[in-house]
Structure formats: structure tokens, C-alpha cells
Amino acid sequence: MKNFVLLPLLLLPLYAHADEREWVPYKKLIEDLRIDKFYALPAAERDKLRLFITVKPDNKSYKPSDVILTAVKGKERLPLPALSPDYRMALVPNPAWLSDDTQIMTSLPKGEKSKVSLTATTALPDGLQWNYAAVMGSVAQMNQAIKKMAGALSMFAPTIKSVVFKFGKPAQLTVGNKVWTTDAQHQIALKPDATLLKDNPAMLASERPVEAELSDE
């Protein structure tokens, strides 16, 4: 499972577009997913990370463009970022919208449900060659972030174990004298190696990955 939550998976009902009904309070979404705690971390404790919300309708007939979310506070409206092709959005908490009366409205029909989770990726440096620790150090950094986000519930939080490099076609990734080749899904999953983290060799990709996703597998 590459998506993760700090508490049991949220399963939120989505309501009608015709008269745009409430989905979930903005504050509840931010606080339940601990997004506010992630962005409260010092920048140096999350500089290797990119955090996303994944909002995936159970009904697979809905495309990402069908899911339109808008924060509403009185007469003010703030469209949330559009979902990417993989149903993600980067949502940085807006303190001005964290009041109890700010609601997130949705566009999907009444009764539809959607799983809401977090996805994290590694912030890859530019180019095709990177220092090992700068990339693979994101696993430890994410686990430290998760502990601080989860607080007293950290014993129930997931543990990130690997970085999954996703490519658009067959590719290779070289570390020292070892070469990894993509699988059938054009992916390479690597777990951090303590010796390599210390030696910090170069990592060289035959082409730039689409992304490097953090996984608990």
C-alpha cells in the first residue's frame, strides 16, 4: 500500500452537485490527516518530502475532473486544487480557513463515497544524477515526520520502507557498480541501505523518473 493514513482510512460521503452540499469541514480534513502538523515541522525536517492528499471515489467511473472541491466560509469561496490524473492534490493549510464554519463542498452525487489518504513522494533533485543520501534519506525523514504528525498515536502509524521510482518506459538506475532495471510497471523499488547512506554515492538514472513515491511496502 503506497497511500497511507495516520489513523484508520477516512471514508467520506460525497454529495450532490445540483445544489452543492457539504462534504466535510475544512478544519476536520486538515486535522484528521495531520496536514497542519506536517507543515508545522521546520523546513529542514521535510525538505526531502512532498505531501499530497489522495481523494479516490469508490465508484471507478468518476474521473479526477469529476471531483470538484470548494471551501466555503460564509459568502467566500476558495476552490481547492484540481485533482491530478492520479486523484491527488497538494493542500497547504490556509490558516484563514481553519475556522469551524468553513465547509468543503463537493460535486459528486449524493451517497457516493471516496477514500481519502495521504501520498508522499521524494523531492528529486534536478537532472539524472543525485546523491544517494539526498534521495534515500527521505525514508527516514518521512518516518520521523509521521511520528511527529501522529503524536500519541504514533504506535499505530505506518512505517515507510522504500522509495518507488516510477518511469514512463523501461529504464535503469545505477548506484555504484550495481544496476537496477524497471519491472513490468516501469518501476524500481529501493530500500535505503545504511552503508550507502553513510558513503553517499551517486545515483544515476537512464532517464528522469516521473516521480519517486514513498511506500510502506
C-alpha positions in Angstrom: 0.0 0.0 0.0 1.7 3.2 -1.1 -1.0 5.6 0.1 -1.2 5.9 3.9 -3.1 7.4 6.7 -2.1 8.2 10.3 -5.4 7.0 11.6 -7.9 4.5 10.1 -8.7 5.2 6.5 -11.2 8.0 6.0 -14.3 7.0 4.0 -16.2 10.2 3.4 -19.6 10.5 1.7 -19.7 12.9 -1.3 -22.8 14.8 -2.0 -24.9 16.4 -4.9 -23.6 18.8 -7.4 -27.0 20.2 -8.2 -27.3 22.2 -5.0 -23.6 21.7 -3.9 -23.8 20.2 -0.5 -21.3 19.9 2.3 -18.7 17.1 2.2 -16.5 17.7 5.3 -15.4 20.7 7.4 -12.1 22.1 6.1 -10.7 22.1 9.6 -11.6 18.4 10.1 -10.0 17.3 6.9 -6.7 19.2 7.7 -6.6 18.0 11.3 -7.7 14.4 10.8 -5.0 13.9 8.2 -2.5 15.8 10.3 -1.6 18.0 7.4 -1.2 21.0 9.7 1.3 19.2 11.8 3.4 18.3 8.7 3.6 21.9 7.6 4.4 23.0 11.1 7.6 21.0 11.0 10.8 23.0 10.4 11.6 23.1 6.7 14.8 21.2 7.3 12.7 18.3 8.6 10.6 17.9 5.5 12.9 19.3 2.7 13.1 15.8 1.1 9.4 15.3 1.0 6.3 16.3 -1.0 2.9 15.5 0.7 -0.4 15.0 -1.2 -4.0 14.2 -0.4 -5.5 11.4 -2.5 -9.3 11.6 -2.9 -10.4 8.4 -4.7 -14.1 7.8 -5.3 -15.2 4.2 -4.8 -17.1 4.4 -8.0 -14.4 4.0 -10.6 -16.5 5.6 -13.3 -15.6 9.0 -11.9 -12.6 10.8 -13.4 -10.5 13.2 -11.4 -12.1 16.1 -13.2 -15.5 15.0 -11.8 -14.3 15.6 -8.3 -14.5 19.4 -7.7 -13.9 20.5 -4.1 -14.5 24.1 -2.9 -14.0 25.6 0.6 -16.9 27.9 1.6 -16.8 30.3 4.5 -19.9 32.5 4.6 -20.0 34.2 1.2 -16.3 33.5 0.5 -15.3 30.6 -1.8 -11.9 29.1 -2.3 -11.6 26.4 -4.9 -9.3 23.6 -3.8 -6.6 22.5 -6.2 -7.8 20.3 -9.0 -7.1 16.6 -8.7 -4.2 15.3 -10.8 -4.7 12.3 -13.1 -3.9 10.1 -10.1 -6.5 11.8 -7.9 -4.0 13.8 -5.9 -3.8 17.4 -4.7 -1.2 19.3 -2.7 -3.1 21.1 0.0 -1.2 23.5 2.2 -3.4 24.6 5.1 -4.8 28.1 4.9 -5.0 29.5 8.5 -7.7 31.9 7.5 -9.9 28.9 6.6 -9.4 26.8 9.7 -12.5 28.1 11.5 -15.2 25.8 12.5 -17.7 27.2 10.0 -15.6 26.6 6.9 -17.0 23.7 4.9 -15.7 21.8 1.9 -18.4 21.4 -0.8 -18.2 18.6 -3.4 -19.6 18.0 -6.8 -20.4 14.2 -6.8 -23.8 12.7 -6.4 -25.4 12.0 -3.0 -24.3 8.8 -1.4 -21.1 8.4 -3.3 -18.1 7.7 -1.1 -14.4 8.4 -1.5 -11.4 7.1 0.3 -9.1 9.9 1.5 -5.5 9.2 2.2 -2.0 10.7 2.1 0.7 10.1 -0.5 4.3 11.2 -0.1 7.0 11.5 -2.7 10.7 12.2 -2.6 11.7 15.6 -3.9 14.2 14.5 -6.5 17.0 17.0 -7.3 17.2 18.2 -10.9 18.8 16.1 -13.6 19.5 12.4 -13.8 22.2 12.1 -11.2 21.7 12.6 -7.4 23.5 11.9 -4.2 22.2 8.8 -2.5 21.5 10.3 0.9 19.6 13.3 -0.6 17.1 10.8 -2.1 17.0 7.7 0.0 17.3 9.8 3.2 13.7 10.7 2.6 12.5 7.4 4.0 13.9 8.2 7.5 12.8 11.8 7.2 9.2 10.7 6.4 9.1 8.3 9.3 10.3 11.0 11.7 7.6 13.3 10.2 4.9 10.6 10.6 5.8 10.1 14.3 5.5 13.9 15.0 2.3 14.1 13.0 0.7 11.2 14.7 1.8 12.2 18.2 0.5 9.8 20.9 -0.9 7.6 18.2 2.5 7.0 16.5 2.5 3.4 17.5 -0.4 2.8 15.1 1.2 4.9 12.3 2.6 3.2 9.2 6.3 2.9 8.6 7.8 3.9 5.2 10.2 1.3 3.9 11.1 2.2 0.3 11.3 4.7 -2.5 9.5 3.6 -5.7 11.0 5.2 -8.7 8.3 5.4 -11.5 9.3 5.8 -15.1 7.4 6.3 -18.3 9.2 3.5 -20.1 11.8 0.8 -19.3 14.8 2.4 -17.5 17.8 1.7 -15.3 19.0 3.1 -12.1 22.7 2.7 -11.2 24.2 3.1 -7.7 28.0 2.4 -7.6 28.6 -0.8 -9.6 25.0 -2.1 -9.1 22.3 -1.6 -11.7 18.5 -2.0 -11.2 16.1 -2.4 -14.1 12.4 -1.5 -14.1 9.7 -4.1 -13.6 6.7 -4.6 -15.8 5.1 -1.4 -14.5 8.3 0.6 -15.3 9.1 0.9 -11.6 12.2 0.3 -9.4 11.6 -0.1 -5.6 14.7 0.5 -3.4 15.0 0.3 0.4 17.6 2.5 2.0 21.0 0.9 2.8 22.8 2.1 5.9 26.2 1.7 4.3 25.2 3.6 1.2 23.6 6.4 3.3 26.9 6.8 5.0 29.1 6.6 1.9 26.6 8.7 -0.1 27.5 7.5 -3.7 25.9 9.0 -6.8 22.7 7.6 -8.2 22.3 7.7 -12.0 19.1 7.2 -13.8 19.0 6.4 -17.5 16.0 8.8 -17.8 14.3 11.0 -15.3 11.6 9.3 -13.3 8.0 10.5 -13.4 8.2 10.6 -9.6 9.7 8.8 -6.6 6.9 7.7 -4.3 7.4 6.7 -0.7 5.9 3.3 0.2 5.3 1.3 3.3 6.0 -2.0 1.4 
